[in-house]
Amino acid sequence: MFRLELDEHEAYNLTPEKKLWRAVLSMAFIDALCQHEGRVSAILKTKAHRWFIDGGKDFDDVCHLAGFTGSYVRRKYEELLKGRAVKFSPTQARIIGKYWADLTRKNKK
């Protein structure tokens, strides 16, 4: 099972706000690891994947508010990629390809 590491003292003394932001990070990891082949799951998976890979201000802010650095969280995600825990099935890839193509077409109008 995957975990972001905490020291023992910190694990028992988290503020409610930090718990909230850690839940946001956890949900992004859950979305990225999802193997369901439905349309919604595939889209959430690719959005989480891009969020981890592309980073950006909101990624760094969420990581900071959760008590981690963006580079630490990204490194943990990259470990999952290397270990093949995050992978896209052919069905997910097809759904995602169609989703981004449709989105691109809508944005050009």
Biopython code that builds the backbone (N, CA, C, O; Angstrom):
import numpy as np
from Bio.PDB.StructureBuilder import StructureBuilder

atoms = [
    (1, "MET", "N", (0.834, -1.186, 0.000)),
    (1, "MET", "CA", (0.000, 0.000, 0.000)),
    (1, "MET", "C", (0.876, 1.246, 0.000)),
    (1, "MET", "O", (1.932, 1.267, 0.631)),
    (2, "PHE", "N", (0.451, 2.252, -0.685)),
    (2, "PHE", "CA", (1.206, 3.502, -0.803)),
    (2, "PHE", "C", (0.841, 4.455, 0.328)),
    (2, "PHE", "O", (-0.325, 4.578, 0.702)),
    (3, "ARG", "N", (1.863, 5.132, 0.870)),
    (3, "ARG", "CA", (1.622, 6.143, 1.907)),
    (3, "ARG", "C", (2.622, 7.269, 1.775)),
    (3, "ARG", "O", (3.789, 7.044, 1.455)),
    (4, "LEU", "N", (2.161, 8.478, 2.021)),
    (4, "LEU", "CA", (3.077, 9.589, 2.206)),
    (4, "LEU", "C", (3.557, 9.479, 3.646)),
    (4, "LEU", "O", (2.747, 9.311, 4.557)),
    (5, "GLU", "N", (4.863, 9.572, 3.859)),
    (5, "GLU", "CA", (5.388, 9.317, 5.190)),
    (5, "GLU", "C", (5.216, 10.494, 6.139)),
    (5, "GLU", "O", (5.385, 11.653, 5.762)),
    (6, "LEU", "N", (4.878, 10.166, 7.374)),
    (6, "LEU", "CA", (4.738, 11.140, 8.462)),
    (6, "LEU", "C", (5.589, 10.648, 9.623)),
    (6, "LEU", "O", (5.765, 9.444, 9.814)),
    (7, "ASP", "N", (6.105, 11.580, 10.384)),
    (7, "ASP", "CA", (6.737, 11.104, 11.611)),
    (7, "ASP", "C", (5.629, 10.875, 12.642)),
    (7, "ASP", "O", (4.534, 11.423, 12.516)),
    (8, "GLU", "N", (5.921, 10.061, 13.661)),
    (8, "GLU", "CA", (4.896, 9.680, 14.636)),
    (8, "GLU", "C", (4.250, 10.868, 15.321)),
    (8, "GLU", "O", (3.030, 10.910, 15.479)),
    (9, "HIS", "N", (5.054, 11.823, 15.724)),
    (9, "HIS", "CA", (4.534, 12.999, 16.425)),
    (9, "HIS", "C", (3.563, 13.769, 15.537)),
    (9, "HIS", "O", (2.486, 14.172, 15.977)),
    (10, "GLU", "N", (3.958, 13.966, 14.289)),
    (10, "GLU", "CA", (3.117, 14.738, 13.373)),
    (10, "GLU", "C", (1.793, 14.025, 13.106)),
    (10, "GLU", "O", (0.750, 14.675, 13.022)),
    (11, "ALA", "N", (1.820, 12.723, 12.974)),
    (11, "ALA", "CA", (0.612, 11.961, 12.653)),
    (11, "ALA", "C", (-0.483, 12.156, 13.700)),
    (11, "ALA", "O", (-1.666, 12.090, 13.366)),
    (12, "TYR", "N", (-0.117, 12.390, 14.942)),
    (12, "TYR", "CA", (-1.106, 12.549, 16.007)),
    (12, "TYR", "C", (-1.483, 14.004, 16.267)),
    (12, "TYR", "O", (-2.393, 14.276, 17.049)),
    (13, "ASN", "N", (-0.800, 14.931, 15.626)),
    (13, "ASN", "CA", (-1.024, 16.347, 15.908)),
    (13, "ASN", "C", (-1.404, 17.148, 14.672)),
    (13, "ASN", "O", (-1.042, 18.319, 14.558)),
    (14, "LEU", "N", (-2.121, 16.539, 13.758)),
    (14, "LEU", "CA", (-2.540, 17.247, 12.559)),
    (14, "LEU", "C", (-3.720, 18.155, 12.850)),
    (14, "LEU", "O", (-4.655, 17.768, 13.552)),
    (15, "THR", "N", (-3.674, 19.367, 12.305)),
    (15, "THR", "CA", (-4.811, 20.270, 12.423)),
    (15, "THR", "C", (-5.926, 19.780, 11.492)),
    (15, "THR", "O", (-5.659, 19.038, 10.546)),
    (16, "PRO", "N", (-7.162, 20.187, 11.751)),
    (16, "PRO", "CA", (-8.247, 19.803, 10.840)),
    (16, "PRO", "C", (-7.989, 20.274, 9.402)),
    (16, "PRO", "O", (-8.333, 19.579, 8.446)),
    (17, "GLU", "N", (-7.386, 21.449, 9.259)),
    (17, "GLU", "CA", (-7.105, 21.973, 7.919)),
    (17, "GLU", "C", (-6.087, 21.094, 7.189)),
    (17, "GLU", "O", (-6.242, 20.795, 6.006)),
    (18, "LYS", "N", (-5.046, 20.688, 7.917)),
    (18, "LYS", "CA", (-4.026, 19.842, 7.298)),
    (18, "LYS", "C", (-4.624, 18.479, 6.927)),
    (18, "LYS", "O", (-4.282, 17.908, 5.891)),
    (19, "LYS", "N", (-5.509, 17.969, 7.771)),
    (19, "LYS", "CA", (-6.196, 16.711, 7.458)),
    (19, "LYS", "C", (-7.024, 16.848, 6.184)),
    (19, "LYS", "O", (-7.066, 15.935, 5.359)),
    (20, "LEU", "N", (-7.683, 18.002, 6.031)),
    (20, "LEU", "CA", (-8.481, 18.259, 4.830)),
    (20, "LEU", "C", (-7.604, 18.222, 3.581)),
    (20, "LEU", "O", (-7.940, 17.542, 2.612)),
    (21, "TRP", "N", (-6.488, 18.942, 3.593)),
    (21, "TRP", "CA", (-5.625, 19.000, 2.414)),
    (21, "TRP", "C", (-4.948, 17.670, 2.145)),
    (21, "TRP", "O", (-4.663, 17.343, 0.993)),
    (22, "ARG", "N", (-4.686, 16.895, 3.195)),
    (22, "ARG", "CA", (-4.148, 15.546, 2.978)),
    (22, "ARG", "C", (-5.207, 14.653, 2.341)),
    (22, "ARG", "O", (-4.883, 13.770, 1.547)),
    (23, "ALA", "N", (-6.462, 14.880, 2.685)),
    (23, "ALA", "CA", (-7.546, 14.132, 2.047)),
    (23, "ALA", "C", (-7.642, 14.487, 0.562)),
    (23, "ALA", "O", (-7.914, 13.618, -0.266)),
    (24, "VAL", "N", (-7.422, 15.757, 0.224)),
    (24, "VAL", "CA", (-7.416, 16.176, -1.185)),
    (24, "VAL", "C", (-6.304, 15.436, -1.930)),
    (24, "VAL", "O", (-6.531, 14.906, -3.017)),
    (25, "LEU", "N", (-5.103, 15.399, -1.349)),
    (25, "LEU", "CA", (-3.995, 14.669, -1.976)),
    (25, "LEU", "C", (-4.323, 13.182, -2.095)),
    (25, "LEU", "O", (-4.068, 12.567, -3.130)),
    (26, "SER", "N", (-4.880, 12.615, -1.046)),
    (26, "SER", "CA", (-5.230, 11.196, -1.068)),
    (26, "SER", "C", (-6.218, 10.896, -2.188)),
    (26, "SER", "O", (-6.084, 9.892, -2.888)),
    (27, "MET", "N", (-7.205, 11.762, -2.355)),
    (27, "MET", "CA", (-8.195, 11.550, -3.414)),
    (27, "MET", "C", (-7.546, 11.608, -4.794)),
    (27, "MET", "O", (-7.917, 10.846, -5.687)),
    (28, "ALA", "N", (-6.588, 12.501, -4.971)),
    (28, "ALA", "CA", (-5.881, 12.577, -6.259)),
    (28, "ALA", "C", (-5.101, 11.288, -6.513)),
    (28, "ALA", "O", (-5.076, 10.794, -7.640)),
    (29, "PHE", "N", (-4.465, 10.742, -5.478)),
    (29, "PHE", "CA", (-3.761, 9.464, -5.638)),
    (29, "PHE", "C", (-4.748, 8.341, -5.953)),
    (29, "PHE", "O", (-4.479, 7.501, -6.811)),
    (30, "ILE", "N", (-5.880, 8.324, -5.269)),
    (30, "ILE", "CA", (-6.895, 7.297, -5.526)),
    (30, "ILE", "C", (-7.377, 7.391, -6.972)),
    (30, "ILE", "O", (-7.508, 6.373, -7.653)),
    (31, "ASP", "N", (-7.641, 8.607, -7.439)),
    (31, "ASP", "CA", (-8.073, 8.794, -8.830)),
    (31, "ASP", "C", (-7.013, 8.299, -9.805)),
    (31, "ASP", "O", (-7.338, 7.626, -10.784)),
    (32, "ALA", "N", (-5.746, 8.626, -9.546)),
    (32, "ALA", "CA", (-4.662, 8.237, -10.456)),
    (32, "ALA", "C", (-4.446, 6.727, -10.484)),
    (32, "ALA", "O", (-4.040, 6.179, -11.508)),
    (33, "LEU", "N", (-4.710, 6.061, -9.383)),
    (33, "LEU", "CA", (-4.509, 4.614, -9.292)),
    (33, "LEU", "C", (-5.724, 3.810, -9.761)),
    (33, "LEU", "O", (-5.646, 2.588, -9.890)),
    (34, "CYS", "N", (-6.828, 4.480, -10.012)),
    (34, "CYS", "CA", (-8.081, 3.816, -10.364)),
    (34, "CYS", "C", (-7.933, 2.945, -11.613)),
    (34, "CYS", "O", (-7.329, 3.358, -12.604)),
    (35, "GLN", "N", (-8.486, 1.751, -11.551)),
    (35, "GLN", "CA", (-8.459, 0.851, -12.704)),
    (35, "GLN", "C", (-9.843, 0.655, -13.326)),
    (35, "GLN", "O", (-9.991, -0.120, -14.271)),
    (36, "HIS", "N", (-10.860, 1.352, -12.799)),
    (36, "HIS", "CA", (-12.197, 1.258, -13.389)),
    (36, "HIS", "C", (-12.133, 1.777, -14.820)),
    (36, "HIS", "O", (-11.362, 2.688, -15.124)),
    (37, "GLU", "N", (-12.928, 1.206, -15.676)),
    (37, "GLU", "CA", (-12.850, 1.565, -17.083)),
    (37, "GLU", "C", (-14.018, 2.402, -17.559)),
    (37, "GLU", "O", (-14.243, 2.525, -18.763)),
    (38, "GLY", "N", (-14.758, 2.973, -16.641)),
    (38, "GLY", "CA", (-15.843, 3.865, -17.022)),
    (38, "GLY", "C", (-15.305, 5.226, -17.448)),
    (38, "GLY", "O", (-14.162, 5.575, -17.150)),
    (39, "ARG", "N", (-16.131, 5.982, -18.142)),
    (39, "ARG", "CA", (-15.729, 7.285, -18.676)),
    (39, "ARG", "C", (-15.302, 8.250, -17.566)),
    (39, "ARG", "O", (-14.234, 8.856, -17.650)),
    (40, "VAL", "N", (-16.125, 8.392, -16.535)),
    (40, "VAL", "CA", (-15.821, 9.345, -15.459)),
    (40, "VAL", "C", (-14.517, 8.968, -14.762)),
    (40, "VAL", "O", (-13.676, 9.831, -14.513)),
    (41, "SER", "N", (-14.344, 7.693, -14.447)),
    (41, "SER", "CA", (-13.114, 7.242, -13.784)),
    (41, "SER", "C", (-11.885, 7.510, -14.640)),
    (41, "SER", "O", (-10.859, 7.953, -14.126)),
    (42, "ALA", "N", (-11.978, 7.246, -15.941)),
    (42, "ALA", "CA", (-10.847, 7.462, -16.838)),
    (42, "ALA", "C", (-10.483, 8.949, -16.922)),
    (42, "ALA", "O", (-9.303, 9.300, -16.941)),
    (43, "ILE", "N", (-11.483, 9.811, -16.971)),
    (43, "ILE", "CA", (-11.231, 11.256, -17.046)),
    (43, "ILE", "C", (-10.623, 11.759, -15.734)),
    (43, "ILE", "O", (-9.666, 12.533, -15.751)),
    (44, "LEU", "N", (-11.171, 11.326, -14.607)),
    (44, "LEU", "CA", (-10.587, 11.718, -13.312)),
    (44, "LEU", "C", (-9.153, 11.223, -13.188)),
    (44, "LEU", "O", (-8.295, 11.926, -12.653)),
    (45, "LYS", "N", (-8.893, 10.022, -13.678)),
    (45, "LYS", "CA", (-7.549, 9.447, -13.627)),
    (45, "LYS", "C", (-6.568, 10.306, -14.415)),
    (45, "LYS", "O", (-5.492, 10.632, -13.912)),
    (46, "THR", "N", (-6.920, 10.675, -15.633)),
    (46, "THR", "CA", (-6.000, 11.463, -16.445)),
    (46, "THR", "C", (-5.810, 12.868, -15.885)),
    (46, "THR", "O", (-4.716, 13.428, -15.964)),
    (47, "LYS", "N", (-6.873, 13.439, -15.320)),
    (47, "LYS", "CA", (-6.727, 14.773, -14.723)),
    (47, "LYS", "C", (-5.813, 14.722, -13.506)),
    (47, "LYS", "O", (-4.989, 15.617, -13.316)),
    (48, "ALA", "N", (-5.946, 13.680, -12.672)),
    (48, "ALA", "CA", (-5.063, 13.532, -11.511)),
    (48, "ALA", "C", (-3.620, 13.320, -11.978)),
    (48, "ALA", "O", (-2.691, 13.917, -11.434)),
    (49, "HIS", "N", (-3.445, 12.479, -12.976)),
    (49, "HIS", "CA", (-2.109, 12.207, -13.520)),
    (49, "HIS", "C", (-1.448, 13.499, -14.009)),
    (49, "HIS", "O", (-0.293, 13.776, -13.685)),
    (50, "ARG", "N", (-2.171, 14.261, -14.767)),
    (50, "ARG", "CA", (-1.630, 15.530, -15.290)),
    (50, "ARG", "C", (-1.332, 16.512, -14.165)),
    (50, "ARG", "O", (-0.351, 17.251, -14.237)),
    (51, "TRP", "N", (-2.163, 16.530, -13.129)),
    (51, "TRP", "CA", (-1.953, 17.423, -11.986)),
    (51, "TRP", "C", (-0.648, 17.075, -11.288)),
    (51, "TRP", "O", (0.129, 17.966, -10.944)),
    (52, "PHE", "N", (-0.402, 15.783, -11.075)),
    (52, "PHE", "CA", (0.853, 15.363, -10.445)),
    (52, "PHE", "C", (2.058, 15.669, -11.329)),
    (52, "PHE", "O", (3.082, 16.142, -10.836)),
    (53, "ILE", "N", (1.948, 15.409, -12.611)),
    (53, "ILE", "CA", (3.078, 15.575, -13.531)),
    (53, "ILE", "C", (3.333, 17.046, -13.853)),
    (53, "ILE", "O", (4.477, 17.500, -13.818)),
    (54, "ASP", "N", (2.275, 17.789, -14.166)),
    (54, "ASP", "CA", (2.447, 19.181, -14.583)),
    (54, "ASP", "C", (2.703, 20.126, -13.413)),
    (54, "ASP", "O", (3.333, 21.171, -13.578)),
    (55, "GLY", "N", (2.214, 19.757, -12.234)),
    (55, "GLY", "CA", (2.412, 20.614, -11.065)),
    (55, "GLY", "C", (1.668, 21.924, -11.224)),
    (55, "GLY", "O", (0.509, 21.947, -11.638)),
    (56, "GLY", "N", (2.329, 22.995, -10.899)),
    (56, "GLY", "CA", (1.708, 24.303, -10.974)),
    (56, "GLY", "C", (1.436, 24.851, -9.587)),
    (56, "GLY", "O", (1.665, 24.188, -8.576)),
    (57, "LYS", "N", (0.941, 26.081, -9.566)),
    (57, "LYS", "CA", (0.737, 26.766, -8.293)),
    (57, "LYS", "C", (-0.275, 26.053, -7.405)),
    (57, "LYS", "O", (-0.028, 25.892, -6.210)),
    (58, "ASP", "N", (-1.416, 25.619, -7.959)),
    (58, "ASP", "CA", (-2.405, 24.977, -7.086)),
    (58, "ASP", "C", (-1.881, 23.649, -6.539)),
    (58, "ASP", "O", (-2.176, 23.297, -5.397)),
    (59, "PHE", "N", (-1.108, 22.905, -7.337)),
    (59, "PHE", "CA", (-0.488, 21.667, -6.851)),
    (59, "PHE", "C", (0.457, 21.978, -5.692)),
    (59, "PHE", "O", (0.386, 21.349, -4.636)),
    (60, "ASP", "N", (1.333, 22.945, -5.896)),
    (60, "ASP", "CA", (2.278, 23.313, -4.836)),
    (60, "ASP", "C", (1.558, 23.833, -3.596)),
    (60, "ASP", "O", (1.965, 23.533, -2.474)),
    (61, "ASP", "N", (0.497, 24.604, -3.788)),
    (61, "ASP", "CA", (-0.264, 25.123, -2.651)),
    (61, "ASP", "C", (-0.926, 23.992, -1.855)),
    (61, "ASP", "O", (-0.869, 23.979, -0.626)),
    (62, "VAL", "N", (-1.546, 23.054, -2.554)),
    (62, "VAL", "CA", (-2.198, 21.927, -1.871)),
    (62, "VAL", "C", (-1.159, 21.110, -1.100)),
    (62, "VAL", "O", (-1.383, 20.741, 0.053)),
    (63, "CYS", "N", (-0.034, 20.832, -1.738)),
    (63, "CYS", "CA", (1.023, 20.071, -1.061)),
    (63, "CYS", "C", (1.500, 20.810, 0.187)),
    (63, "CYS", "O", (1.660, 20.207, 1.248)),
    (64, "HIS", "N", (1.726, 22.108, 0.057)),
    (64, "HIS", "CA", (2.187, 22.912, 1.193)),
    (64, "HIS", "C", (1.160, 22.902, 2.328)),
    (64, "HIS", "O", (1.512, 22.712, 3.492)),
    (65, "LEU", "N", (-0.108, 23.108, 1.978)),
    (65, "LEU", "CA", (-1.156, 23.117, 2.992)),
    (65, "LEU", "C", (-1.315, 21.752, 3.664)),
    (65, "LEU", "O", (-1.767, 21.662, 4.806)),
    (66, "ALA", "N", (-0.937, 20.693, 2.945)),
    (66, "ALA", "CA", (-0.986, 19.342, 3.505)),
    (66, "ALA", "C", (0.267, 19.021, 4.322)),
    (66, "ALA", "O", (0.331, 17.991, 4.993)),
    (67, "GLY", "N", (1.262, 19.913, 4.260)),
    (67, "GLY", "CA", (2.477, 19.717, 5.042)),
    (67, "GLY", "C", (3.600, 19.021, 4.295)),
    (67, "GLY", "O", (4.530, 18.503, 4.913)),
    (68, "PHE", "N", (3.521, 19.005, 2.970)),
    (68, "PHE", "CA", (4.542, 18.378, 2.132)),
    (68, "PHE", "C", (5.054, 19.387, 1.119)),
    (68, "PHE", "O", (4.420, 20.415, 0.881)),
    (69, "THR", "N", (6.196, 19.096, 0.525)),
    (69, "THR", "CA", (6.647, 19.904, -0.605)),
    (69, "THR", "C", (6.095, 19.274, -1.885)),
    (69, "THR", "O", (5.850, 18.069, -1.948)),
    (70, "GLY", "N", (5.907, 20.107, -2.888)),
    (70, "GLY", "CA", (5.442, 19.588, -4.175)),
    (70, "GLY", "C", (6.422, 18.586, -4.756)),
    (70, "GLY", "O", (6.010, 17.592, -5.354)),
    (71, "SER", "N", (7.717, 18.833, -4.587)),
    (71, "SER", "CA", (8.713, 17.907, -5.144)),
    (71, "SER", "C", (8.650, 16.542, -4.459)),
    (71, "SER", "O", (8.847, 15.515, -5.108)),
    (72, "TYR", "N", (8.380, 16.524, -3.157)),
    (72, "TYR", "CA", (8.253, 15.248, -2.436)),
    (72, "TYR", "C", (7.053, 14.459, -2.956)),
    (72, "TYR", "O", (7.171, 13.267, -3.238)),
    (73, "VAL", "N", (5.899, 15.116, -3.085)),
    (73, "VAL", "CA", (4.688, 14.434, -3.552)),
    (73, "VAL", "C", (4.877, 13.962, -4.993)),
    (73, "VAL", "O", (4.496, 12.841, -5.332)),
    (74, "ARG", "N", (5.460, 14.805, -5.839)),
    (74, "ARG", "CA", (5.696, 14.411, -7.233)),
    (74, "ARG", "C", (6.638, 13.206, -7.298)),
    (74, "ARG", "O", (6.417, 12.285, -8.085)),
    (75, "ARG", "N", (7.678, 13.214, -6.477)),
    (75, "ARG", "CA", (8.620, 12.085, -6.455)),
    (75, "ARG", "C", (7.888, 10.793, -6.061)),
    (75, "ARG", "O", (8.134, 9.740, -6.649)),
    (76, "LYS", "N", (6.993, 10.869, -5.072)),
    (76, "LYS", "CA", (6.210, 9.697, -4.670)),
    (76, "LYS", "C", (5.331, 9.208, -5.819)),
    (76, "LYS", "O", (5.187, 8.005, -6.034)),
    (77, "TYR", "N", (4.745, 10.156, -6.554)),
    (77, "TYR", "CA", (3.910, 9.765, -7.696)),
    (77, "TYR", "C", (4.765, 9.117, -8.788)),
    (77, "TYR", "O", (4.366, 8.117, -9.385)),
    (78, "GLU", "N", (5.926, 9.685, -9.038)),
    (78, "GLU", "CA", (6.816, 9.112, -10.051)),
    (78, "GLU", "C", (7.274, 7.701, -9.664)),
    (78, "GLU", "O", (7.489, 6.864, -10.541)),
    (79, "GLU", "N", (7.425, 7.431, -8.377)),
    (79, "GLU", "CA", (7.749, 6.070, -7.920)),
    (79, "GLU", "C", (6.621, 5.107, -8.276)),
    (79, "GLU", "O", (6.871, 3.968, -8.672)),
    (80, "LEU", "N", (5.379, 5.569, -8.134)),
    (80, "LEU", "CA", (4.242, 4.734, -8.524)),
    (80, "LEU", "C", (4.246, 4.464, -10.027)),
    (80, "LEU", "O", (3.936, 3.355, -10.462)),
    (81, "LEU", "N", (4.597, 5.477, -10.816)),
    (81, "LEU", "CA", (4.684, 5.286, -12.264)),
    (81, "LEU", "C", (5.768, 4.273, -12.619)),
    (81, "LEU", "O", (5.540, 3.362, -13.415)),
    (82, "LYS", "N", (6.949, 4.439, -12.021)),
    (82, "LYS", "CA", (8.051, 3.505, -12.292)),
    (82, "LYS", "C", (7.693, 2.081, -11.894)),
    (82, "LYS", "O", (8.055, 1.128, -12.584)),
    (83, "GLY", "N", (6.988, 1.938, -10.791)),
    (83, "GLY", "CA", (6.581, 0.615, -10.325)),
    (83, "GLY", "C", (5.367, 0.063, -11.044)),
    (83, "GLY", "O", (4.888, -1.026, -10.725)),
    (84, "ARG", "N", (4.869, 0.816, -12.017)),
    (84, "ARG", "CA", (3.716, 0.434, -12.838)),
    (84, "ARG", "C", (2.423, 0.298, -12.037)),
    (84, "ARG", "O", (1.497, -0.391, -12.463)),
    (85, "ALA", "N", (2.361, 0.953, -10.879)),
    (85, "ALA", "CA", (1.112, 0.971, -10.112)),
    (85, "ALA", "C", (0.093, 1.862, -10.812)),
    (85, "ALA", "O", (-1.112, 1.620, -10.736)),
    (86, "VAL", "N", (0.588, 2.897, -11.497)),
    (86, "VAL", "CA", (-0.273, 3.771, -12.298)),
    (86, "VAL", "C", (-0.088, 3.363, -13.744)),
    (86, "VAL", "O", (0.993, 3.508, -14.315)),
    (87, "LYS", "N", (-1.150, 2.855, -14.322)),
    (87, "LYS", "CA", (-1.104, 2.491, -15.744)),
    (87, "LYS", "C", (-2.491, 2.693, -16.330)),
    (87, "LYS", "O", (-3.504, 2.594, -15.639)),
    (88, "PHE", "N", (-2.504, 2.974, -17.609)),
    (88, "PHE", "CA", (-3.755, 3.213, -18.315)),
    (88, "PHE", "C", (-4.065, 2.005, -19.185)),
    (88, "PHE", "O", (-3.255, 1.598, -20.018)),
    (89, "SER", "N", (-5.245, 1.441, -18.979)),
    (89, "SER", "CA", (-5.665, 0.301, -19.803)),
    (89, "SER", "C", (-5.982, 0.813, -21.212)),
    (89, "SER", "O", (-6.172, 2.015, -21.401)),
    (90, "PRO", "N", (-6.040, -0.072, -22.190)),
    (90, "PRO", "CA", (-6.425, 0.358, -23.543)),
    (90, "PRO", "C", (-7.793, 1.049, -23.567)),
    (90, "PRO", "O", (-7.983, 2.020, -24.299)),
    (91, "THR", "N", (-8.732, 0.560, -22.780)),
    (91, "THR", "CA", (-10.060, 1.181, -22.727)),
    (91, "THR", "C", (-9.971, 2.585, -22.146)),
    (91, "THR", "O", (-10.570, 3.518, -22.682)),
    (92, "GLN", "N", (-9.227, 2.743, -21.053)),
    (92, "GLN", "CA", (-9.052, 4.073, -20.463)),
    (92, "GLN", "C", (-8.380, 5.014, -21.463)),
    (92, "GLN", "O", (-8.799, 6.162, -21.611)),
    (93, "ALA", "N", (-7.349, 4.538, -22.145)),
    (93, "ALA", "CA", (-6.634, 5.371, -23.117)),
    (93, "ALA", "C", (-7.570, 5.818, -24.245)),
    (93, "ALA", "O", (-7.505, 6.968, -24.681)),
    (94, "ARG", "N", (-8.426, 4.930, -24.714)),
    (94, "ARG", "CA", (-9.380, 5.280, -25.778)),
    (94, "ARG", "C", (-10.361, 6.347, -25.292)),
    (94, "ARG", "O", (-10.625, 7.321, -25.997)),
    (95, "ILE", "N", (-10.895, 6.161, -24.098)),
    (95, "ILE", "CA", (-11.844, 7.129, -23.522)),
    (95, "ILE", "C", (-11.177, 8.492, -23.354)),
    (95, "ILE", "O", (-11.751, 9.525, -23.699)),
    (96, "ILE", "N", (-9.964, 8.478, -22.823)),
    (96, "ILE", "CA", (-9.236, 9.725, -22.582)),
    (96, "ILE", "C", (-8.917, 10.435, -23.890)),
    (96, "ILE", "O", (-9.064, 11.653, -23.988)),
    (97, "GLY", "N", (-8.481, 9.681, -24.895)),
    (97, "GLY", "CA", (-8.185, 10.267, -26.200)),
    (97, "GLY", "C", (-9.401, 10.952, -26.799)),
    (97, "GLY", "O", (-9.305, 12.063, -27.320)),
    (98, "LYS", "N", (-10.552, 10.279, -26.722)),
    (98, "LYS", "CA", (-11.782, 10.870, -27.247)),
    (98, "LYS", "C", (-12.177, 12.107, -26.435)),
    (98, "LYS", "O", (-12.603, 13.110, -27.007)),
    (99, "TYR", "N", (-12.039, 12.043, -25.116)),
    (99, "TYR", "CA", (-12.380, 13.179, -24.255)),
    (99, "TYR", "C", (-11.554, 14.406, -24.623)),
    (99, "TYR", "O", (-12.107, 15.492, -24.800)),
    (100, "TRP", "N", (-10.230, 14.245, -24.740)),
    (100, "TRP", "CA", (-9.368, 15.397, -25.046)),
    (100, "TRP", "C", (-9.599, 15.908, -26.464)),
    (100, "TRP", "O", (-9.517, 17.112, -26.706)),
    (101, "ALA", "N", (-9.887, 15.010, -27.399)),
    (101, "ALA", "CA", (-10.188, 15.443, -28.768)),
    (101, "ALA", "C", (-11.476, 16.269, -28.788)),
    (101, "ALA", "O", (-11.533, 17.318, -29.428)),
    (102, "ASP", "N", (-12.502, 15.796, -28.089)),
    (102, "ASP", "CA", (-13.774, 16.538, -28.019)),
    (102, "ASP", "C", (-13.567, 17.893, -27.347)),
    (102, "ASP", "O", (-14.108, 18.900, -27.803)),
    (103, "LEU", "N", (-12.797, 17.923, -26.279)),
    (103, "LEU", "CA", (-12.528, 19.168, -25.555)),
    (103, "LEU", "C", (-11.783, 20.159, -26.436)),
    (103, "LEU", "O", (-12.100, 21.348, -26.440)),
    (104, "THR", "N", (-10.801, 19.681, -27.175)),
    (104, "THR", "CA", (-10.045, 20.531, -28.090)),
    (104, "THR", "C", (-10.947, 21.113, -29.159)),
    (104, "THR", "O", (-10.861, 22.301, -29.471)),
    (105, "ARG", "N", (-11.824, 20.267, -29.732)),
    (105, "ARG", "CA", (-12.759, 20.749, -30.749)),
    (105, "ARG", "C", (-13.679, 21.823, -30.188)),
    (105, "ARG", "O", (-13.930, 22.826, -30.855)),
    (106, "LYS", "N", (-14.187, 21.631, -28.974)),
    (106, "LYS", "CA", (-15.084, 22.609, -28.352)),
    (106, "LYS", "C", (-14.364, 23.930, -28.110)),
    (106, "LYS", "O", (-14.951, 24.998, -28.281)),
    (107, "ASN", "N", (-13.113, 23.864, -27.719)),
    (107, "ASN", "CA", (-12.344, 25.083, -27.434)),
    (107, "ASN", "C", (-11.988, 25.869, -28.683)),
    (107, "ASN", "O", (-11.716, 27.066, -28.596)),
    (108, "LYS", "N", (-11.982, 25.220, -29.849)),
    (108, "LYS", "CA", (-11.664, 25.906, -31.101)),
    (108, "LYS", "C", (-12.859, 26.658, -31.656)),
    (108, "LYS", "O", (-12.700, 27.542, -32.497)),
    (109, "LYS", "N", (-14.053, 26.317, -31.196)),
    (109, "LYS", "CA", (-15.258, 26.977, -31.720)),
    (109, "LYS", "C", (-15.408, 28.361, -31.190)),
    (109, "LYS", "O", (-16.368, 29.052, -31.532)),
]
sb = StructureBuilder()
sb.init_structure("model")
sb.init_model(0)
sb.init_chain("A")
sb.init_seg("    ")
for serial, (resi, resn, name, xyz) in enumerate(atoms, 1):
    if name == "N":
        sb.init_residue(resn, " ", resi, " ")
    sb.init_atom(name, np.array(xyz, "f"), 0.0, 1.0, " ", f" {name:<3s}", serial, name[0])
structure = sb.get_structure()
